[in-house]
C-alpha cells in the first residue's frame, strides 16, 4: 500500500487575513497617546513608518530575506529570533 501525502497551505499574512490596515490602525492609535505631549499623531505615525523603511533598507533585508517579502512596517513588531 502506497501512502500519498496531501497538504493544503494557507498564506494568512495579508492574503486570507489582511493585517496591513490593522497594523496601521494600531500605529495611529499608539501615536494618539503623544497628543497630550503636543506631538501631532499623524506626523509621529508618518515619521515612525519612514524611519522603519529607512532602517529596513539599511539592513539590506532584500538580500538577507529574499523570499519572505516582509515589509518595513511589519518589522515594527517582529524580532527575527532564530
PDB file with SEQRES, HELIX, SHEET and CRYST1 records, atoms N, CA, C and O in Angstrom:
SEQRES   1 A   82  UNK UNK UNK UNK UNK UNK UNK UNK UNK UNK UNK UNK UNK          
SEQRES   2 A   82  UNK UNK UNK UNK UNK UNK UNK UNK UNK UNK UNK UNK UNK          
SEQRES   3 A   82  UNK UNK UNK UNK UNK UNK UNK UNK UNK UNK UNK UNK UNK          
SEQRES   4 A   82  UNK UNK UNK UNK UNK UNK UNK UNK UNK UNK UNK UNK UNK          
SEQRES   5 A   82  UNK UNK UNK UNK UNK UNK UNK UNK UNK UNK UNK UNK UNK          
SEQRES   6 A   82  UNK UNK UNK UNK UNK UNK UNK UNK UNK UNK UNK UNK UNK          
SEQRES   7 A   82  UNK UNK UNK UNK                                              
HELIX    1 AA1 UNK A   20  UNK A   32  1                                  13    
HELIX    2 AA2 UNK A   35  UNK A   37  5                                   3    
HELIX    3 AA3 UNK A   41  UNK A   58  1                                  18    
HELIX    4 AA4 UNK A   61  UNK A   64  1                                   4    
HELIX    5 AA5 UNK A   74  UNK A   77  5                                   4    
CRYST1    1.000    1.000    1.000  90.00  90.00  90.00 P 1           1          
ATOM      1  N   UNK A   1       0.840  -1.174   0.000  1.00  0.00           N  
ATOM      2  CA  UNK A   1       0.000   0.000   0.000  1.00  0.00           C  
ATOM      3  C   UNK A   1       0.888   1.240   0.000  1.00  0.00           C  
ATOM      4  O   UNK A   1       1.764   1.398   0.850  1.00  0.00           O  
ATOM      5  N   UNK A   2       0.647   2.091  -0.947  1.00  0.00           N  
ATOM      6  CA  UNK A   2       1.417   3.312  -1.086  1.00  0.00           C  
ATOM      7  C   UNK A   2       0.646   4.470  -0.444  1.00  0.00           C  
ATOM      8  O   UNK A   2      -0.522   4.700  -0.755  1.00  0.00           O  
ATOM      9  N   UNK A   3       1.323   5.198   0.461  1.00  0.00           N  
ATOM     10  CA  UNK A   3       0.684   6.344   1.107  1.00  0.00           C  
ATOM     11  C   UNK A   3       0.980   7.603   0.311  1.00  0.00           C  
ATOM     12  O   UNK A   3       2.098   7.812  -0.160  1.00  0.00           O  
ATOM     13  N   UNK A   4      -0.022   8.419   0.173  1.00  0.00           N  
ATOM     14  CA  UNK A   4       0.156   9.699  -0.521  1.00  0.00           C  
ATOM     15  C   UNK A   4      -0.076  10.824   0.471  1.00  0.00           C  
ATOM     16  O   UNK A   4      -1.122  10.899   1.116  1.00  0.00           O  
ATOM     17  N   UNK A   5       0.889  11.675   0.580  1.00  0.00           N  
ATOM     18  CA  UNK A   5       0.753  12.821   1.473  1.00  0.00           C  
ATOM     19  C   UNK A   5       0.018  13.935   0.734  1.00  0.00           C  
ATOM     20  O   UNK A   5       0.264  14.192  -0.444  1.00  0.00           O  
ATOM     21  N   UNK A   6      -0.861  14.568   1.435  1.00  0.00           N  
ATOM     22  CA  UNK A   6      -1.586  15.703   0.872  1.00  0.00           C  
ATOM     23  C   UNK A   6      -1.541  16.842   1.878  1.00  0.00           C  
ATOM     24  O   UNK A   6      -1.618  16.629   3.088  1.00  0.00           O  
ATOM     25  N   UNK A   7      -1.419  18.006   1.373  1.00  0.00           N  
ATOM     26  CA  UNK A   7      -1.358  19.170   2.252  1.00  0.00           C  
ATOM     27  C   UNK A   7      -1.988  20.364   1.560  1.00  0.00           C  
ATOM     28  O   UNK A   7      -1.980  20.477   0.335  1.00  0.00           O  
ATOM     29  N   UNK A   8      -2.519  21.230   2.359  1.00  0.00           N  
ATOM     30  CA  UNK A   8      -3.049  22.496   1.872  1.00  0.00           C  
ATOM     31  C   UNK A   8      -2.352  23.585   2.675  1.00  0.00           C  
ATOM     32  O   UNK A   8      -2.379  23.576   3.906  1.00  0.00           O  
ATOM     33  N   UNK A   9      -1.743  24.501   1.985  1.00  0.00           N  
ATOM     34  CA  UNK A   9      -1.067  25.612   2.643  1.00  0.00           C  
ATOM     35  C   UNK A   9      -1.891  26.884   2.477  1.00  0.00           C  
ATOM     36  O   UNK A   9      -2.387  27.183   1.391  1.00  0.00           O  
ATOM     37  N   UNK A  10      -2.023  27.607   3.545  1.00  0.00           N  
ATOM     38  CA  UNK A  10      -2.742  28.878   3.510  1.00  0.00           C  
ATOM     39  C   UNK A  10      -1.790  29.996   3.896  1.00  0.00           C  
ATOM     40  O   UNK A  10      -1.101  29.906   4.913  1.00  0.00           O  
ATOM     41  N   UNK A  11      -1.750  31.026   3.109  1.00  0.00           N  
ATOM     42  CA  UNK A  11      -0.953  32.201   3.420  1.00  0.00           C  
ATOM     43  C   UNK A  11      -1.868  33.187   4.137  1.00  0.00           C  
ATOM     44  O   UNK A  11      -2.619  33.926   3.500  1.00  0.00           O  
ATOM     45  N   UNK A  12      -1.800  33.194   5.453  1.00  0.00           N  
ATOM     46  CA  UNK A  12      -2.684  34.060   6.225  1.00  0.00           C  
ATOM     47  C   UNK A  12      -2.241  35.515   6.209  1.00  0.00           C  
ATOM     48  O   UNK A  12      -3.076  36.416   6.293  1.00  0.00           O  
ATOM     49  N   UNK A  13      -0.952  35.753   6.104  1.00  0.00           N  
ATOM     50  CA  UNK A  13      -0.399  37.086   6.237  1.00  0.00           C  
ATOM     51  C   UNK A  13      -0.750  37.981   5.056  1.00  0.00           C  
ATOM     52  O   UNK A  13      -0.086  37.967   4.019  1.00  0.00           O  
ATOM     53  N   UNK A  14      -1.790  38.743   5.239  1.00  0.00           N  
ATOM     54  CA  UNK A  14      -2.249  39.726   4.258  1.00  0.00           C  
ATOM     55  C   UNK A  14      -2.838  39.114   2.988  1.00  0.00           C  
ATOM     56  O   UNK A  14      -3.068  39.825   2.009  1.00  0.00           O  
ATOM     57  N   UNK A  15      -3.079  37.822   2.994  1.00  0.00           N  
ATOM     58  CA  UNK A  15      -3.749  37.192   1.861  1.00  0.00           C  
ATOM     59  C   UNK A  15      -5.163  36.815   2.298  1.00  0.00           C  
ATOM     60  O   UNK A  15      -6.141  37.415   1.850  1.00  0.00           O  
ATOM     61  N   UNK A  16      -5.262  35.828   3.163  1.00  0.00           N  
ATOM     62  CA  UNK A  16      -6.572  35.452   3.690  1.00  0.00           C  
ATOM     63  C   UNK A  16      -6.979  36.341   4.857  1.00  0.00           C  
ATOM     64  O   UNK A  16      -8.162  36.621   5.051  1.00  0.00           O  
ATOM     65  N   UNK A  17      -6.008  36.777   5.623  1.00  0.00           N  
ATOM     66  CA  UNK A  17      -6.265  37.652   6.766  1.00  0.00           C  
ATOM     67  C   UNK A  17      -5.477  38.949   6.541  1.00  0.00           C  
ATOM     68  O   UNK A  17      -4.286  39.018   6.845  1.00  0.00           O  
ATOM     69  N   UNK A  18      -6.137  39.955   6.018  1.00  0.00           N  
ATOM     70  CA  UNK A  18      -5.429  41.206   5.755  1.00  0.00           C  
ATOM     71  C   UNK A  18      -5.058  41.897   7.067  1.00  0.00           C  
ATOM     72  O   UNK A  18      -5.934  42.247   7.858  1.00  0.00           O  
ATOM     73  N   UNK A  19      -3.769  42.092   7.293  1.00  0.00           N  
ATOM     74  CA  UNK A  19      -3.342  42.696   8.553  1.00  0.00           C  
ATOM     75  C   UNK A  19      -2.759  44.093   8.403  1.00  0.00           C  
ATOM     76  O   UNK A  19      -2.494  44.761   9.402  1.00  0.00           O  
ATOM     77  N   UNK A  20      -2.562  44.533   7.196  1.00  0.00           N  
ATOM     78  CA  UNK A  20      -1.956  45.848   6.983  1.00  0.00           C  
ATOM     79  C   UNK A  20      -2.776  46.956   7.622  1.00  0.00           C  
ATOM     80  O   UNK A  20      -2.232  47.794   8.342  1.00  0.00           O  
ATOM     81  N   UNK A  21      -4.067  46.970   7.368  1.00  0.00           N  
ATOM     82  CA  UNK A  21      -4.916  48.029   7.926  1.00  0.00           C  
ATOM     83  C   UNK A  21      -4.957  47.971   9.443  1.00  0.00           C  
ATOM     84  O   UNK A  21      -4.968  49.013  10.099  1.00  0.00           O  
ATOM     85  N   UNK A  22      -4.980  46.769  10.012  1.00  0.00           N  
ATOM     86  CA  UNK A  22      -4.991  46.629  11.475  1.00  0.00           C  
ATOM     87  C   UNK A  22      -3.687  47.155  12.070  1.00  0.00           C  
ATOM     88  O   UNK A  22      -3.697  47.826  13.102  1.00  0.00           O  
ATOM     89  N   UNK A  23      -2.570  46.851  11.420  1.00  0.00           N  
ATOM     90  CA  UNK A  23      -1.274  47.326  11.911  1.00  0.00           C  
ATOM     91  C   UNK A  23      -1.192  48.845  11.836  1.00  0.00           C  
ATOM     92  O   UNK A  23      -0.700  49.492  12.760  1.00  0.00           O  
ATOM     93  N   UNK A  24      -1.671  49.409  10.743  1.00  0.00           N  
ATOM     94  CA  UNK A  24      -1.642  50.868  10.598  1.00  0.00           C  
ATOM     95  C   UNK A  24      -2.583  51.539  11.599  1.00  0.00           C  
ATOM     96  O   UNK A  24      -2.267  52.602  12.135  1.00  0.00           O  
ATOM     97  N   UNK A  25      -3.736  50.919  11.850  1.00  0.00           N  
ATOM     98  CA  UNK A  25      -4.672  51.459  12.840  1.00  0.00           C  
ATOM     99  C   UNK A  25      -4.048  51.419  14.237  1.00  0.00           C  
ATOM    100  O   UNK A  25      -4.222  52.354  15.019  1.00  0.00           O  
ATOM    101  N   UNK A  26      -3.328  50.349  14.551  1.00  0.00           N  
ATOM    102  CA  UNK A  26      -2.654  50.241  15.844  1.00  0.00           C  
ATOM    103  C   UNK A  26      -1.572  51.316  15.976  1.00  0.00           C  
ATOM    104  O   UNK A  26      -1.411  51.910  17.042  1.00  0.00           O  
ATOM    105  N   UNK A  27      -0.840  51.561  14.905  1.00  0.00           N  
ATOM    106  CA  UNK A  27       0.187  52.602  14.924  1.00  0.00           C  
ATOM    107  C   UNK A  27      -0.451  53.966  15.142  1.00  0.00           C  
ATOM    108  O   UNK A  27       0.050  54.771  15.927  1.00  0.00           O  
ATOM    109  N   UNK A  28      -1.552  54.228  14.452  1.00  0.00           N  
ATOM    110  CA  UNK A  28      -2.241  55.511  14.620  1.00  0.00           C  
ATOM    111  C   UNK A  28      -2.763  55.669  16.053  1.00  0.00           C  
ATOM    112  O   UNK A  28      -2.667  56.749  16.635  1.00  0.00           O  
ATOM    113  N   UNK A  29      -3.315  54.590  16.617  1.00  0.00           N  
ATOM    114  CA  UNK A  29      -3.832  54.635  17.985  1.00  0.00           C  
ATOM    115  C   UNK A  29      -2.699  54.884  18.985  1.00  0.00           C  
ATOM    116  O   UNK A  29      -2.865  55.652  19.932  1.00  0.00           O  
ATOM    117  N   UNK A  30      -1.566  54.244  18.778  1.00  0.00           N  
ATOM    118  CA  UNK A  30      -0.416  54.454  19.660  1.00  0.00           C  
ATOM    119  C   UNK A  30       0.094  55.887  19.531  1.00  0.00           C  
ATOM    120  O   UNK A  30       0.472  56.508  20.525  1.00  0.00           O  
ATOM    121  N   UNK A  31       0.102  56.403  18.322  1.00  0.00           N  
ATOM    122  CA  UNK A  31       0.573  57.770  18.094  1.00  0.00           C  
ATOM    123  C   UNK A  31      -0.351  58.789  18.755  1.00  0.00           C  
ATOM    124  O   UNK A  31       0.095  59.871  19.137  1.00  0.00           O  
ATOM    125  N   UNK A  32      -1.616  58.456  18.892  1.00  0.00           N  
ATOM    126  CA  UNK A  32      -2.576  59.349  19.565  1.00  0.00           C  
ATOM    127  C   UNK A  32      -2.162  59.621  21.006  1.00  0.00           C  
ATOM    128  O   UNK A  32      -2.477  60.677  21.555  1.00  0.00           O  
ATOM    129  N   UNK A  33      -1.463  58.682  21.616  1.00  0.00           N  
ATOM    130  CA  UNK A  33      -1.034  58.848  23.006  1.00  0.00           C  
ATOM    131  C   UNK A  33      -0.033  59.993  23.157  1.00  0.00           C  
ATOM    132  O   UNK A  33       0.181  60.484  24.266  1.00  0.00           O  
ATOM    133  N   UNK A  34       0.575  60.419  22.060  1.00  0.00           N  
ATOM    134  CA  UNK A  34       1.543  61.512  22.102  1.00  0.00           C  
ATOM    135  C   UNK A  34       0.874  62.889  22.026  1.00  0.00           C  
ATOM    136  O   UNK A  34       1.521  63.911  22.249  1.00  0.00           O  
ATOM    137  N   UNK A  35      -0.405  62.907  21.714  1.00  0.00           N  
ATOM    138  CA  UNK A  35      -1.106  64.191  21.553  1.00  0.00           C  
ATOM    139  C   UNK A  35      -0.995  65.076  22.796  1.00  0.00           C  
ATOM    140  O   UNK A  35      -0.729  66.268  22.646  1.00  0.00           O  
ATOM    141  N   UNK A  36      -1.187  64.555  24.025  1.00  0.00           N  
ATOM    142  CA  UNK A  36      -1.064  65.417  25.211  1.00  0.00           C  
ATOM    143  C   UNK A  36       0.334  66.022  25.383  1.00  0.00           C  
ATOM    144  O   UNK A  36       0.503  66.996  26.117  1.00  0.00           O  
ATOM    145  N   UNK A  37       1.318  65.455  24.720  1.00  0.00           N  
ATOM    146  CA  UNK A  37       2.676  65.992  24.791  1.00  0.00           C  
ATOM    147  C   UNK A  37       2.927  67.049  23.732  1.00  0.00           C  
ATOM    148  O   UNK A  37       4.033  67.578  23.614  1.00  0.00           O  
ATOM    149  N   UNK A  38       1.871  67.357  22.951  1.00  0.00           N  
ATOM    150  CA  UNK A  38       1.990  68.365  21.904  1.00  0.00           C  
ATOM    151  C   UNK A  38       2.548  67.822  20.600  1.00  0.00           C  
ATOM    152  O   UNK A  38       2.971  68.585  19.732  1.00  0.00           O  
ATOM    153  N   UNK A  39       2.547  66.503  20.464  1.00  0.00           N  
ATOM    154  CA  UNK A  39       3.051  65.867  19.242  1.00  0.00           C  
ATOM    155  C   UNK A  39       1.870  65.466  18.386  1.00  0.00           C  
ATOM    156  O   UNK A  39       0.976  64.759  18.852  1.00  0.00           O  
ATOM    157  N   UNK A  40       1.854  65.904  17.147  1.00  0.00           N  
ATOM    158  CA  UNK A  40       0.766  65.577  16.221  1.00  0.00           C  
ATOM    159  C   UNK A  40       0.837  64.089  15.877  1.00  0.00           C  
ATOM    160  O   UNK A  40       1.845  63.638  15.333  1.00  0.00           O  
ATOM    161  N   UNK A  41      -0.211  63.315  16.182  1.00  0.00           N  
ATOM    162  CA  UNK A  41      -0.200  61.873  15.944  1.00  0.00           C  
ATOM    163  C   UNK A  41       0.088  61.476  14.500  1.00  0.00           C  
ATOM    164  O   UNK A  41       0.819  60.515  14.258  1.00  0.00           O  
ATOM    165  N   UNK A  42      -0.475  62.200  13.544  1.00  0.00           N  
ATOM    166  CA  UNK A  42      -0.238  61.863  12.138  1.00  0.00           C  
ATOM    167  C   UNK A  42       1.220  62.045  11.743  1.00  0.00           C  
ATOM    168  O   UNK A  42       1.776  61.255  10.979  1.00  0.00           O  
ATOM    169  N   UNK A  43       1.821  63.085  12.269  1.00  0.00           N  
ATOM    170  CA  UNK A  43       3.235  63.349  11.981  1.00  0.00           C  
ATOM    171  C   UNK A  43       4.103  62.271  12.618  1.00  0.00           C  
ATOM    172  O   UNK A  43       5.048  61.785  11.997  1.00  0.00           O  
ATOM    173  N   UNK A  44       3.785  61.893  13.857  1.00  0.00           N  
ATOM    174  CA  UNK A  44       4.535  60.843  14.546  1.00  0.00           C  
ATOM    175  C   UNK A  44       4.418  59.510  13.813  1.00  0.00           C  
ATOM    176  O   UNK A  44       5.421  58.836  13.577  1.00  0.00           O  
ATOM    177  N   UNK A  45       3.199  59.133  13.454  1.00  0.00           N  
ATOM    178  CA  UNK A  45       2.991  57.852  12.759  1.00  0.00           C  
ATOM    179  C   UNK A  45       3.728  57.835  11.423  1.00  0.00           C  
ATOM    180  O   UNK A  45       4.343  56.831  11.065  1.00  0.00           O  
ATOM    181  N   UNK A  46       3.669  58.933  10.693  1.00  0.00           N  
ATOM    182  CA  UNK A  46       4.374  59.005   9.405  1.00  0.00           C  
ATOM    183  C   UNK A  46       5.880  58.922   9.627  1.00  0.00           C  
ATOM    184  O   UNK A  46       6.588  58.281   8.850  1.00  0.00           O  
ATOM    185  N   UNK A  47       6.370  59.564  10.678  1.00  0.00           N  
ATOM    186  CA  UNK A  47       7.794  59.517  10.990  1.00  0.00           C  
ATOM    187  C   UNK A  47       8.255  58.117  11.373  1.00  0.00           C  
ATOM    188  O   UNK A  47       9.338  57.682  10.981  1.00  0.00           O  
ATOM    189  N   UNK A  48       7.432  57.421  12.137  1.00  0.00           N  
ATOM    190  CA  UNK A  48       7.763  56.045  12.525  1.00  0.00           C  
ATOM    191  C   UNK A  48       7.843  55.156  11.289  1.00  0.00           C  
ATOM    192  O   UNK A  48       8.776  54.367  11.148  1.00  0.00           O  
ATOM    193  N   UNK A  49       6.880  55.282  10.409  1.00  0.00           N  
ATOM    194  CA  UNK A  49       6.892  54.463   9.191  1.00  0.00           C  
ATOM    195  C   UNK A  49       8.082  54.800   8.297  1.00  0.00           C  
ATOM    196  O   UNK A  49       8.710  53.904   7.734  1.00  0.00           O  
ATOM    197  N   UNK A  50       8.391  56.087   8.168  1.00  0.00           N  
ATOM    198  CA  UNK A  50       9.530  56.497   7.345  1.00  0.00           C  
ATOM    199  C   UNK A  50      10.840  55.965   7.936  1.00  0.00           C  
ATOM    200  O   UNK A  50      11.700  55.474   7.204  1.00  0.00           O  
ATOM    201  N   UNK A  51      10.986  56.062   9.255  1.00  0.00           N  
ATOM    202  CA  UNK A  51      12.209  55.574   9.898  1.00  0.00           C  
ATOM    203  C   UNK A  51      12.299  54.054   9.784  1.00  0.00           C  
ATOM    204  O   UNK A  51      13.387  53.515   9.582  1.00  0.00           O  
ATOM    205  N   UNK A  52      11.178  53.363   9.910  1.00  0.00           N  
ATOM    206  CA  UNK A  52      11.181  51.904   9.759  1.00  0.00           C  
ATOM    207  C   UNK A  52      11.654  51.518   8.364  1.00  0.00           C  
ATOM    208  O   UNK A  52      12.455  50.595   8.216  1.00  0.00           O  
ATOM    209  N   UNK A  53      11.166  52.217   7.336  1.00  0.00           N  
ATOM    210  CA  UNK A  53      11.617  51.945   5.965  1.00  0.00           C  
ATOM    211  C   UNK A  53      13.109  52.212   5.809  1.00  0.00           C  
ATOM    212  O   UNK A  53      13.830  51.444   5.172  1.00  0.00           O  
ATOM    213  N   UNK A  54      13.559  53.316   6.403  1.00  0.00           N  
ATOM    214  CA  UNK A  54      14.967  53.684   6.330  1.00  0.00           C  
ATOM    215  C   UNK A  54      15.853  52.604   6.968  1.00  0.00           C  
ATOM    216  O   UNK A  54      16.844  52.178   6.376  1.00  0.00           O  
ATOM    217  N   UNK A  55      15.489  52.171   8.166  1.00  0.00           N  
ATOM    218  CA  UNK A  55      16.258  51.133   8.852  1.00  0.00           C  
ATOM    219  C   UNK A  55      16.189  49.809   8.103  1.00  0.00           C  
ATOM    220  O   UNK A  55      17.174  49.075   8.023  1.00  0.00           O  
ATOM    221  N   UNK A  56      15.012  49.512   7.553  1.00  0.00           N  
ATOM    222  CA  UNK A  56      14.806  48.268   6.803  1.00  0.00           C  
ATOM    223  C   UNK A  56      15.734  48.220   5.592  1.00  0.00           C  
ATOM    224  O   UNK A  56      16.367  47.199   5.323  1.00  0.00           O  
ATOM    225  N   UNK A  57      15.806  49.320   4.874  1.00  0.00           N  
ATOM    226  CA  UNK A  57      16.675  49.368   3.695  1.00  0.00           C  
ATOM    227  C   UNK A  57      18.153  49.327   4.077  1.00  0.00           C  
ATOM    228  O   UNK A  57      18.961  48.726   3.369  1.00  0.00           O  
ATOM    229  N   UNK A  58      18.510  49.965   5.195  1.00  0.00           N  
ATOM    230  CA  UNK A  58      19.899  49.980   5.647  1.00  0.00           C  
ATOM    231  C   UNK A  58      20.363  48.583   6.063  1.00  0.00           C  
ATOM    232  O   UNK A  58      21.547  48.260   5.967  1.00  0.00           O  
ATOM    233  N   UNK A  59      19.428  47.765   6.522  1.00  0.00           N  
ATOM    234  CA  UNK A  59      19.756  46.417   6.962  1.00  0.00           C  
ATOM    235  C   UNK A  59      19.970  45.475   5.784  1.00  0.00           C  
ATOM    236  O   UNK A  59      20.467  44.366   5.979  1.00  0.00           O  
ATOM    237  N   UNK A  60      19.621  45.870   4.602  1.00  0.00           N  
ATOM    238  CA  UNK A  60      19.739  45.065   3.383  1.00  0.00           C  
ATOM    239  C   UNK A  60      18.890  43.785   3.487  1.00  0.00           C  
ATOM    240  O   UNK A  60      19.351  42.683   3.190  1.00  0.00           O  
ATOM    241  N   UNK A  61      17.677  43.970   3.906  1.00  0.00           N  
ATOM    242  CA  UNK A  61      16.786  42.838   4.104  1.00  0.00           C  
ATOM    243  C   UNK A  61      16.458  42.096   2.827  1.00  0.00           C  
ATOM    244  O   UNK A  61      16.199  40.893   2.855  1.00  0.00           O  
ATOM    245  N   UNK A  62      16.467  42.786   1.729  1.00  0.00           N  
ATOM    246  CA  UNK A  62      16.161  42.110   0.471  1.00  0.00           C  
ATOM    247  C   UNK A  62      17.128  40.959   0.229  1.00  0.00           C  
ATOM    248  O   UNK A  62      16.728  39.898  -0.250  1.00  0.00           O  
ATOM    249  N   UNK A  63      18.403  41.169   0.561  1.00  0.00           N  
ATOM    250  CA  UNK A  63      19.372  40.089   0.364  1.00  0.00           C  
ATOM    251  C   UNK A  63      19.360  39.109   1.526  1.00  0.00           C  
ATOM    252  O   UNK A  63      19.643  37.926   1.341  1.00  0.00           O  
ATOM    253  N   UNK A  64      19.033  39.590   2.730  1.00  0.00           N  
ATOM    254  CA  UNK A  64      19.009  38.700   3.896  1.00  0.00           C  
ATOM    255  C   UNK A  64      17.784  37.797   3.891  1.00  0.00           C  
ATOM    256  O   UNK A  64      17.862  36.640   4.304  1.00  0.00           O  
ATOM    257  N   UNK A  65      16.663  38.315   3.429  1.00  0.00           N  
ATOM    258  CA  UNK A  65      15.411  37.573   3.408  1.00  0.00           C  
ATOM    259  C   UNK A  65      14.774  37.653   2.024  1.00  0.00           C  
ATOM    260  O   UNK A  65      13.693  38.227   1.890  1.00  0.00           O  
ATOM    261  N   UNK A  66      15.400  37.103   1.000  1.00  0.00           N  
ATOM    262  CA  UNK A  66      14.919  37.314  -0.374  1.00  0.00           C  
ATOM    263  C   UNK A  66      13.540  36.725  -0.663  1.00  0.00           C  
ATOM    264  O   UNK A  66      12.839  37.224  -1.543  1.00  0.00           O  
ATOM    265  N   UNK A  67      13.142  35.699   0.041  1.00  0.00           N  
ATOM    266  CA  UNK A  67      11.871  35.045  -0.288  1.00  0.00           C  
ATOM    267  C   UNK A  67      10.739  35.377   0.670  1.00  0.00           C  
ATOM    268  O   UNK A  67       9.637  34.852   0.510  1.00  0.00           O  
ATOM    269  N   UNK A  68      10.969  36.220   1.647  1.00  0.00           N  
ATOM    270  CA  UNK A  68       9.939  36.449   2.654  1.00  0.00           C  
ATOM    271  C   UNK A  68       8.950  37.533   2.290  1.00  0.00           C  
ATOM    272  O   UNK A  68       7.795  37.478   2.712  1.00  0.00           O  
ATOM    273  N   UNK A  69       9.368  38.500   1.529  1.00  0.00           N  
ATOM    274  CA  UNK A  69       8.502  39.628   1.157  1.00  0.00           C  
ATOM    275  C   UNK A  69       7.970  40.362   2.396  1.00  0.00           C  
ATOM    276  O   UNK A  69       6.829  40.823   2.411  1.00  0.00           O  
ATOM    277  N   UNK A  70       8.802  40.462   3.418  1.00  0.00           N  
ATOM    278  CA  UNK A  70       8.414  41.174   4.632  1.00  0.00           C  
ATOM    279  C   UNK A  70       8.567  42.666   4.368  1.00  0.00           C  
ATOM    280  O   UNK A  70       9.552  43.106   3.776  1.00  0.00           O  
ATOM    281  N   UNK A  71       7.598  43.424   4.807  1.00  0.00           N  
ATOM    282  CA  UNK A  71       7.661  44.867   4.566  1.00  0.00           C  
ATOM    283  C   UNK A  71       8.230  45.591   5.787  1.00  0.00           C  
ATOM    284  O   UNK A  71       8.316  45.026   6.877  1.00  0.00           O  
ATOM    285  N   UNK A  72       8.613  46.837   5.584  1.00  0.00           N  
ATOM    286  CA  UNK A  72       9.234  47.607   6.667  1.00  0.00           C  
ATOM    287  C   UNK A  72       8.283  47.806   7.836  1.00  0.00           C  
ATOM    288  O   UNK A  72       8.727  47.798   8.984  1.00  0.00           O  
ATOM    289  N   UNK A  73       6.995  47.985   7.588  1.00  0.00           N  
ATOM    290  CA  UNK A  73       6.083  48.197   8.709  1.00  0.00           C  
ATOM    291  C   UNK A  73       5.859  46.921   9.503  1.00  0.00           C  
ATOM    292  O   UNK A  73       5.543  46.985  10.691  1.00  0.00           O  
ATOM    293  N   UNK A  74       6.017  45.761   8.869  1.00  0.00           N  
ATOM    294  CA  UNK A  74       5.851  44.505   9.599  1.00  0.00           C  
ATOM    295  C   UNK A  74       6.960  44.282  10.613  1.00  0.00           C  
ATOM    296  O   UNK A  74       6.732  43.659  11.650  1.00  0.00           O  
ATOM    297  N   UNK A  75       8.154  44.777  10.330  1.00  0.00           N  
ATOM    298  CA  UNK A  75       9.245  44.557  11.278  1.00  0.00           C  
ATOM    299  C   UNK A  75       9.139  45.434  12.501  1.00  0.00           C  
ATOM    300  O   UNK A  75       9.947  45.299  13.420  1.00  0.00           O  
ATOM    301  N   UNK A  76       8.177  46.323  12.545  1.00  0.00           N  
ATOM    302  CA  UNK A  76       7.975  47.099  13.748  1.00  0.00           C  
ATOM    303  C   UNK A  76       7.531  46.212  14.905  1.00  0.00           C  
ATOM    304  O   UNK A  76       7.697  46.589  16.065  1.00  0.00           O  
ATOM    305  N   UNK A  77       6.973  45.047  14.612  1.00  0.00           N  
ATOM    306  CA  UNK A  77       6.535  44.142  15.679  1.00  0.00           C  
ATOM    307  C   UNK A  77       7.175  42.756  15.577  1.00  0.00           C  
ATOM    308  O   UNK A  77       6.691  41.818  16.210  1.00  0.00           O  
ATOM    309  N   UNK A  78       8.228  42.605  14.813  1.00  0.00           N  
ATOM    310  CA  UNK A  78       8.902  41.311  14.682  1.00  0.00           C  
ATOM    311  C   UNK A  78      10.320  41.423  15.226  1.00  0.00           C  
ATOM    312  O   UNK A  78      10.959  42.470  15.121  1.00  0.00           O  
ATOM    313  N   UNK A  79      10.807  40.315  15.815  1.00  0.00           N  
ATOM    314  CA  UNK A  79      12.158  40.366  16.361  1.00  0.00           C  
ATOM    315  C   UNK A  79      13.129  39.399  15.698  1.00  0.00           C  
ATOM    316  O   UNK A  79      14.316  39.413  16.024  1.00  0.00           O  
ATOM    317  N   UNK A  80      12.667  38.571  14.789  1.00  0.00           N  
ATOM    318  CA  UNK A  80      13.511  37.669  13.995  1.00  0.00           C  
ATOM    319  C   UNK A  80      14.412  36.767  14.848  1.00  0.00           C  
ATOM    320  O   UNK A  80      15.574  36.546  14.508  1.00  0.00           O  
ATOM    321  N   UNK A  81      13.882  36.261  15.930  1.00  0.00           N  
ATOM    322  CA  UNK A  81      14.670  35.329  16.743  1.00  0.00           C  
ATOM    323  C   UNK A  81      14.936  34.064  15.959  1.00  0.00           C  
ATOM    324  O   UNK A  81      14.083  33.588  15.209  1.00  0.00           O  
ATOM    325  N   UNK A  82      16.134  33.524  16.141  1.00  0.00           N  
ATOM    326  CA  UNK A  82      16.476  32.258  15.483  1.00  0.00           C  
ATOM    327  C   UNK A  82      16.825  32.448  14.054  1.00  0.00           C  
ATOM    328  O   UNK A  82      17.137  31.480  13.360  1.00  0.00           O  
TER     329      UNK A  82                                                      
END                                                                             
